């Protein structure tokens, strides 16, 4: 694989330190931590595992969201996607400062350090931030689960409307994806989140930065959060070929 590609898994982690897990609401611990896992993109680890120049965020976004800026209103969230309250109480200010200092900053510092290393030896680098999308809104109990009315596409490529990469690169990436996966990927549909891709894109540097969203049904039972490793193996092989073709 080329040495000018950086792969991120920003929402992979669902780990919560024990001293904080004590303050997690009971609902989030039920059914083998189903809601904690759902509030992450933990399957993406297996997509990029073993790839060179990959950085994984090891902690749950329930602590803070690494795909949000430090001044974002939802850097610290009180609820998950289904508006289920996560914590028994809101974190005090000093706890938030500690979480940012020890965890949030650590992840972004690793990314910035790796980018500097790659840019020393490459005129152009590619940054792919890998996520997955969900079409099941999980409740506290299985009977509470609901299907989204408007489903995500099987693959979404977020470019902030071609601001963080060239249209030429986006078109090439879409062509490689469609060839391997046999489905039509969408660009910035149904929406485009921006923090990670805009944070690491600079207009005066030759960086191509995109966020890729895989639909979870491609490799997971969303209700149980169980991964189908045969499907995952096939998906990873195809994704690896896409990355190698860039």
Secondary structure, 3 states (H helix, E strand, C coil): CCCCEEEEECCCCCECCHHHHCCECHHHHHHHHHHHHHCCCCCHHHHHCCCCCEEECCECCCCCCCCCCCCCCCCCCCECCCCCECECCCCCHHHHHHHHHHHHHHHHHHHHHHHHHHHHHCCCEEEEEEEEECCEECCCCHHHCEECCCCCCCEEEECCCCCCCCHHHHHHHHHHHHHHHCCCCEECCCCCCCHHHHHCCCCCCCEEEEEEEEEHHHCEECCCCEECHHHHHHHHHHHHHHHHHC
